[in-house]
Amino acid sequence: MSNLPVPSNEKERVEALKNYNILDSLPEEQFDRLTELAALICNVPIALVSLIDEDRQWFKSKIGLANPETPRGISFCQYAVAAHSAFEIEDTSTDERFASNPLVTGPPNMRFYTGHPLIDPNGFALGTLCVIDTSPKKLTKEQLRALEILAQETVMQIVNRKEKNELENYKRLFDLSNDLICVVNAHGEFQKVNPTFSKVLGWDDNDLLDKPFFSFIHPDDAKASGKDLSRFTDKDAPLHTISRFRAKDNSYKILQWSATKDNTSGDIYATAHDMSKMREADRRLRLSEERWKFALENSGDGLWDWNASTGKVFFSDKWKAVIGYEPNEIGDTFEEWETRVHPDDLQYCLDELNKHFSGQIPLYAAEFRMQCKDGSYKWILTRGKAIEWSATHKPLRVIGTHTDLTERKLAEQ
């Protein structure tokens, strides 16, 4: 094997071959026509489109041969690939390199071989178009030229096949993408849109094609979008912008656009992601936070929010004021609360809390004394509820309120 011919760019050559995604593919008519034509022109019983990887020659097309592949070590085609030019053996039985080759001494009993390398546009020899006979032979000058032309056509078919497959992949991406994809010409008119335009916006091709892109932008967003487009056009940089886009029912979707431009044709290739649901979720979250903030500031004597997994507690400023502290004078841990509960009341509070955690009571409620900044005590009513639990049913987050009961307790006394 060490004496067998290997191209100097073998690693890159094999990588280039594999990038065509043709190895082990099914038979294809355009290649079979070429091998049949080669066999007819050269008047031989066997013709092959042979592709050589690391350790085999695999036949994309074959006439007069049953085997789908043979080991590379016994192949004739490896010589044509290494030579980067046509390779011919008029009589294998008189050539010491091939006289004992199993393809010569056994089926298909090769006595004649001519192979022309399949050289791709990047200069890599992928394999050969070869013709074989069971008797000694020599091709005419015209036959050799015809084999060369057919080899060039075979390479064109390999390249076209790859481009066609890539286009089909792009088309699948275009058709199946969850994002909106479109092509807009230099005049700002839609030229092509994918099916997601219909799914998200309700428009079909007839509604959009040759219509101005900007006629669908919300009037309040048109000025800002126009500035973004001008920067995109003038500076030739990628476009990233967000605007409201009119749907067929006259509602608007919030779309995040990205675009690039073909400087030759002026066409713009753009994709858009529907941000509407996320923006609505953000709006609801902000509304919820505003409600929570309002509740914090208007909830009697204060609220607390305890992260039981970290021990952190959020105390509202109103509750801190009840026991005489400024907002930044008191910490935000569970221990801060424990140290201010009267020693005689602490265990009672913890017991009631554990009853709630174990499911014995639906809500946590306790009346206890809490020490103020000046050392005095106030009576506090606390109510709380665990609102988030772990998979093992341990409380993760508990929220509640504090109410000052001091005046009521004094009145009762």
N, C-alpha and C positions, 0 to 999 in steps of 0.2 A: 504493500500500500504506500510505503514511503516513496516509491519511484513513480507513483501516479501523478499526472499533471494537476496542479492546483493553482487557480488564478491568484495573482498577488493581492487582489482586493476581495478575497473569498468571503470574509465576514460581512462586508458591506453588500456584496453580491447576493448572498443568501437572504440577508435582511430585506433587500429590495424585492427579491422574488416573493417573499412571504407577505410583503405589503400589498401585493396585488390580489391576495386572497383567492388565488386560483387553484392552489394545490388541493387535491382530493375533492374537487368540485365535480358536479355531474357533467355528462357529455353535453356539448352544445353544437348546434348545427353549423354555425359559421366556421368553427375549427374543423369539423369533419369534411366540409366542402374543400378546404384547403389541402388536407392530407390526400383526399381523393384525387384532386387536380394534380398534386405533386406526383402521385403514383402513375397517373395517366401520362403526364408529360415525360417522365423519366422511364416509363415502360418497366416498372418494377412491381412485384407483388406486395411489398410492405412499405408503408410510409407512416411516420410518427411525428407528432408534436411532443417533444420530450423536454421536461423541466427537471432540473437537477438541484436538489437541496443538499444537506450535509452528507447523507449516506445512501441516497437512492436516486434513480431517475424514474420519474412518474410521468405516465403518458396522458396528456390532456385529450389527445385524439389519436386513434390508431386505425390503420387499414392493414389487414392481413396478419394481425398478431393478437393472441388471446390475452396474454399476461397484462395486467394493469400497470406493472412496474417491475424493475429489476434492481439489484444492488448497484450502487454507483461504482464500486470497485471493478466491475466487469463491463461497464458501459463504454461504448465507443464515443458517445456524445461528449463525455468529459474532455476529450482531446480537442474537439471543436470549440468548446466553451473556454478552455485554457488558452488556445491559440487565438481566440477572438476573430477567427476567419474560417472560411470553408475548409473542411477536412475530408479527404477522400482516400479510401483503401480499395484498390482495384481487385486485389485477390488476397483475402485474409490468410489463406493457407501458406503464403510465401512471406508473411510479415511476422517476425519473431515476437512482436508485441501481442499478437492476436491469434497465432496459430493454435495455441492450447486453450484459448478462451472457451468457456462452456457454451457460449452463444454460437460459437463456430463448430465445436465438436459435437454439440447436441442442438436440439430445436432452439431457434428456427433455422440452424445450419447456415449462418451468415457467411457469404463469400465476398460480397460487395457491400460497401457502405460509403455514403456521402452525406455529410451533415453541414448545414449552414447555421451559424449561431443566431439566436434571437436576441438582438441587442436593443435594449430599451432606450428611450430618449436621454437617459442619464448615463448611458455608456456601459450598463451592466449586462453581461451575457447571461440570460435567464435559463437558457437551454438551447435546443436546436429544432429545426425542421429537417428531418433526415429521411433518406430513401435507402432501402435495403433489398438485395437480391440474393438468391441461393446459388447463383453462378457468377463467375468473375465478370466484371463490366467496367466500362469507362463512359462517363457522361460527355456529351458534346458541349462545346462552348455555349451553344444556345440553351441547352438543358440546365447547365450550371447557372446561367443568368436568370432563367425562369425560376430555379430553386431559390436564388437570392431574392427575387421579387416577391415570391410567395412567403419567404421568411419575414420580409419587411411587412407584408400584409398581416402575417400572424401576430407580429409585435403590435401593430396598430389595433388589432382586435383585442389583444390583452389590455392595452392601455384604455381603449374605448370601453371595454367591459368594466374596468375599475371605475372610470368616470361615471358610467351609467349607474353602477351600484351606489356610488357616493351621492349622485343626484336623487336616486330613489330613497336613500337614507335621509337626505335633506327634505325631500317631499314628505316622508313619514313624520319627520320632526315638525315640519310646517303644519301638517294636517292634524297631528295629535297633540301638539303643544297646548298646555293650559293657559299660556300667555297669548296675547293678541300679537300677530306678526303681519306686517304689511310692507308693500313697496309703494313709495310715493315718487312721482316724477319731479323734474326740476321746476315745474309750475305749481307744485304743491297739491297735485291731484292723485287720488288713489289709483294705483295700477293693478294691484293684486292684494287680496286679504285672505287670511286663513279662516277656517270654519269657526274659530273661537269668537270672532267678531259677532257671529250670529248667536252663539251660545250666551255670551256675556251681554251684548248690547241689543240683540234682536235684528240687526241689519244683515241682509244678505248681499251677495256680490252686486246685484243690480241696483241696490240702494246706494252703494258707495263708489263703485268704479267710475272714474273720471269726474268725481265730485271733489271740491276743494276740502282738504283736510281741516282747515281752520273754520269752515262753516259748522263744524260739529263741536268746536271748543266753546265752553261757557263764556258768554260775553265778558264776565268779570275777570276771566283768566286770560283773555286774548292778548292783552297788552304784555303781560309778563311772559307768556309763551312766545310771543313775537320777538321779544328781546333775546330769549334763550336761543331761538332759531337763528337770529341774526349773528349771535356770537358763534354758533355752530357753523354757519355758512362762511363767515369772514375768517375765522381762525382755523377752520378745517379740523376742529377737535370733536371728539365724541359728544353727543348730546345726552344730557340727563335732566329731565324736568318732570314735574307733576302738574296735571291739569284735570279739570272736570270735562268729561266727554259725553255728548248727548246720546242717549239710547233711543230706540225706535218709539218707546212709549213716552218720550219727552222727559224722562227722568235723567239724572246725570250720574255717571260712574266716575270715581276718582282713579285715574290711571297714572302709573309711573312709567314714563317713556325713556327708552334708550335708543340711540340711532347712530348710524354711520353713513357716510356718503361715498358714492362711486364718482370719483373726480372726472372720469371719462364721459359718462352719460349724464351725470348730475342727479341720478336717481338716489333716493334716500331709502335705506333699509332700516326699519324700526320695529321694536318690540315694546309691548306695554303690559304691565302687570296690574291686575285689578286690586287696588288698595281699599276699595269701598268697605269691605267687611272689617278689615283691620282698623280703618279710621273710625268706623262705628263702634268697634270694641273699645278703642281709645277714648271716644267721646263718652261712652257709658262708664268707663273706669274713672274718667275725670269727674263725671257727675256723681258717681258713688263716693269718690274722695271728697267732693265738696259737701255732700250730705253728711258724711262721717265727720268732717271738720265742723260743720254747723252743729251736729249733735254734740260734739266734744265741748263746744263753747256754750251750748244752751241746754245742758242736761242736768239741771239742778246743781248738785255739789261736785260733779266731776265723773270722768270715765277712766277706766284702765284697760290695758290690752297686754296680756301676758303671753310671751312666747315660752312655753313650758320646756321646750327642748334646749333653749339657750339660757333660760333664766332671766332674760331681758323683759322689763315691764315698761310700757309707756303709761305715764300718769299725766292726765290733763292738767294744765296750769291752774284751773279752777279748784281741783282737788288739793293741789299743793298750797294754794292760798288758804283753804279751810283750816289747815294745821299750821299756818303762819309762815310758810316758806315762799321765797321768790322762785320763779321758774327754773333758774339754774343752780339753786341751792340744794337740791336733793337728787340723789342718784336714780338710776333706772334699772335696778335689779330687784328680784324677789326678796333678797335679804334686806333691802331698804325698807320694805313693807313689814317684814317679820320683826325687825328691831324696834319698830314703833308701836307694835301691838302690845297691850298690857300683858305682862307675864302670866297673869291668871286667866287670860282669855285666849292665848295663842293656841293651846292644844285643842280647845273647843273649835276654833276657826279651822284648824287643819283637819279635824275629824269631819266637820261638815263638808269641807272641800273633797275629801276622799269618798264620802258618801255619794257625792255627785259623780265623781270619776268612776265609781263602781256601778253606777246605774240605780242606786237605791232611791235617789231623789232626782227629779228632772232638772232642777235649778239649784245652784249653790246660794245660800242666804245665811247671813250671820250678823248678830249685833255684838259689838265689842268696843273696848276703849282703845283709843289711839293717842299716843303722846304727841303733843304739839312742840313747836320749836322752843317755846318758853318753858317747857317741862310739864305743863298742865296736860290733862287728858280730856278728850272729847269722845262722846259716844257716836259710833259710826254704824250705819246699816249698809252692808255690802251685798249685792246680788250679782251673780255671774253665771256664765254658761260656756262649756267647752264647744267650740265650733269647728275644730279640726282634730282629727284623730289619726294615729299611725295604723299600719296594717295589723299590729298586735293590740289594737284598741287602747293605746296610751294617749293621753291628751297632748296635743301639740300646741294648741292655741286656745286661750280662754279670754273672754271679754266680760266686762262688768261695770257696775256703777257704784259710787260711794254717796251716801246721803248722811248729812249731819243730823243726828237725833238728840243732841245735847239739850236743847230747850225742852223737847218732849220729856226726856228723862228727868230733868229738874222739876218739871210740872208734876210728873207722876210721884216724885219724892215728896 
